[in-house]
Amino acid sequence: MLVLENAVNLGMTFYEKELNRINNEIYSNQEQIQTVIGIRNYIDNNYHRDLNLDFLSHILFISKFHLLRLFKRYYGLTPRQYLIDKRIEVAKERLQNGMTVTETCFEVGFESLGSFSSLFKAKTGKSPIEFQKEQLSRSALNSES
């Protein structure tokens, strides 16, 4: 009976070791995941501010190059590309709600109307004013129906 009990204890020890090994392999990058999620959340909540890689890396006390690699690995975009996409997404909402192009540009964090317009057109295929006119005419048609 003692031999069987020792075998069970050894089996449990092996099982526990295997669980720990697998857990460490799967979740070894949990800190990295938390880092990039934290940066993404920060961008989502502060897209209208002047954000750059130096500032973002300073927040978490990590190398900007390491942050760039991590963010790109997990999201497929650089933090700058993600920031631009976020600003364009919010700008589309603002334009749909009738805010002027100039107001929208500066409210979402762009510093230049020209760069906002060219990035907006590159991302959506339409200039901000074309997008807004199209959205407003759609909502007018929907309200008539």
SULHUFEN-V702448 format. One line per field, one symbol per residue. phi: phi as a letter, one per 20 degrees, with the letter a starting at -180 (. if undefined). Layout:
phi=???
This chain:
phi=.fffffffffffffffffgfffgfffdfdgfffffffffffffgecgfeedbffffffgdlcffffggfffffedmcfgfffffgfffgfffffffenffffffgffeofecffffffffffedncfgffgffffffffffffff
